[in-house]
Amino acid sequence: MKLLKAIKNRRSIRKFKPNPIQDTDVIQILEAGIWAPSSGGTQPYKFFILKDRKQIDRLYTRMLTKEVQRVVSHPSVDRTKEEVRDELTPYFRNIQRAPVHILLFYDVQVGADRFTEGDVDRFKAVTPLYMSLRDSLIFTAQNMMLMATALGLGSLYLEAFRRHPKVIADTVKHRDTLEFFACIPIGVPDEQPEVKARKVKDFLL
Ligand SMILES: Cc1cc2nc3c(=O)[nH]c(=O)nc-3n(C[C@H](O)[C@H](O)[C@H](O)COP(=O)(O)O)c2cc1C
C-alpha cells in the first residue's frame, strides 16, 4: 500500500471482529513501531502484547467500572451509575473484541540511565528531557497504526486508559519506572467510520 493511501485510510476503529490476527502481523506492527524516530535515539519504550481473552476481558471490565465511577462522581453529572454504565458498555465491549491489545509503556529508566546516572527522580525533574523522550512514543504509536492499516487491520489510539494506571498495573506487573502510555487494540474492523474531507489549504497560515 502506498504511504499516503495508508495514512488516509487509517481510521480510529472502535468496533472489531473477534477474528484472530497472525503473529507475523503483530511482529511487523512492532517492527514499524521500533523504527520510529525517538528523542536522542533512546527508544524509551516497552510493549506488552495482551492476547489472552480472559485477561483482555478483565482489563476492559475493570476499566468500564472505573470510568462509570469517574463519570458519576463528576459534580455536573446527574445520572445514575446504571444509566452511565448502559451508555458506556457498547464502546468498551466493541473495542475489547479485538484479539490483540498492545500496551505501550514509557520506559523512564532509559532516560535516567542515559542522562542522570540512573536517577529517575532527577531525570523527571529535568522536564524538557523527560517530555522529549516521552514524545517519542507518539511516533511509535503512529507507525504501528499505519502498519496495521497497511496490513488491512484496524487500530485505535486508546489514551483514556491512562486515567486508571492501577488497573494497568494489576493487568501487567511492571516496575515503577515504566509509565503506561496508551493501549492500541488491533484487529479486523467491524465498522467503516465516516470521515470529513480534509484539505491542506484550510491549514495554511
Ligand atoms: C492524543 C490522542 C488521544 C486519543 N485518545 C483516544 C481515546 O482515549 N479513546 C478513543 O476512542 N479515541 C482516542 N483517540 C482517537 C481520536 O478520537 C481520533 O483520532 C479522532 O477522532 C479522528 O478520527 P480518525 O483517527 O479516524 O482520523 C485519540 C487520538 C489522539 C491523537
The ligand as a Tripos MOL2 file, in Angstrom:
@<TRIPOS>MOLECULE
LIG
   31    33     1     0     0
SMALL
NO_CHARGES

@<TRIPOS>ATOM
      1 C1         -3.7230   12.0540   21.6350 C.3       1 LIG1
      2 C2         -4.9150   11.2410   21.2250 C.ar      1 LIG1
      3 C3         -5.6650   10.5740   22.1940 C.ar      1 LIG1
      4 C4         -6.7520    9.7690   21.8160 C.ar      1 LIG1
      5 N1         -7.4170    9.0780   22.7770 N.ar      1 LIG1
      6 C5         -8.4950    8.3390   22.4330 C.ar      1 LIG1
      7 C6         -9.1920    7.6000   23.4260 C.ar      1 LIG1
      8 O1         -8.8270    7.5620   24.5960 O.2       1 LIG1
      9 N2        -10.2890    6.8960   23.0370 N.ar      1 LIG1
     10 C7        -10.7280    6.8980   21.7270 C.ar      1 LIG1
     11 O2        -11.7500    6.2500   21.4570 O.2       1 LIG1
     12 N3        -10.0630    7.5800   20.7620 N.ar      1 LIG1
     13 C8         -8.9630    8.2810   21.0760 C.ar      1 LIG1
     14 N4         -8.2550    8.9580   20.1030 N.ar      1 LIG1
     15 C9         -8.6890    8.8720   18.6870 C.3       1 LIG1
     16 C10        -9.3250   10.1760   18.1870 C.3       1 LIG1
     17 O3        -10.6030   10.3320   18.7550 O.3       1 LIG1
     18 C11        -9.4030   10.1070   16.6460 C.3       1 LIG1
     19 O4         -8.0880   10.0640   16.1450 O.3       1 LIG1
     20 C12       -10.1320   11.2990   16.0340 C.3       1 LIG1
     21 O5        -11.4950   11.2800   16.3910 O.3       1 LIG1
     22 C13       -10.0210   11.3440   14.4950 C.3       1 LIG1
     23 O6        -10.5060   10.1400   13.9130 O.3       1 LIG1
     24 P1         -9.5440    9.2320   13.0000 P.3       1 LIG1
     25 O7         -8.4400    8.7020   13.8790 O.co2     1 LIG1
     26 O8        -10.4190    8.1360   12.4750 O.co2     1 LIG1
     27 O9         -8.9800   10.1090   11.9130 O.co2     1 LIG1
     28 C14        -7.1390    9.6960   20.4480 C.ar      1 LIG1
     29 C15        -6.3670   10.3560   19.4840 C.ar      1 LIG1
     30 C16        -5.2630   11.0940   19.8660 C.ar      1 LIG1
     31 C17        -4.4210   11.7420   18.7830 C.3       1 LIG1
@<TRIPOS>BOND
     1     1     2 1
     2     2     3 ar
     3     2    30 ar
     4     3     4 ar
     5     4     5 ar
     6     4    28 ar
     7     5     6 ar
     8     6     7 ar
     9     6    13 1
    10     7     8 2
    11     7     9 ar
    12     9    10 ar
    13    10    11 2
    14    10    12 ar
    15    12    13 ar
    16    13    14 ar
    17    14    15 1
    18    14    28 ar
    19    15    16 1
    20    16    17 1
    21    16    18 1
    22    18    19 1
    23    18    20 1
    24    20    21 1
    25    20    22 1
    26    22    23 1
    27    23    24 1
    28    24    25 2
    29    24    26 1
    30    24    27 1
    31    28    29 ar
    32    29    30 ar
    33    30    31 1
@<TRIPOS>SUBSTRUCTURE
     1 LIG1         1 GROUP 0 **** ****
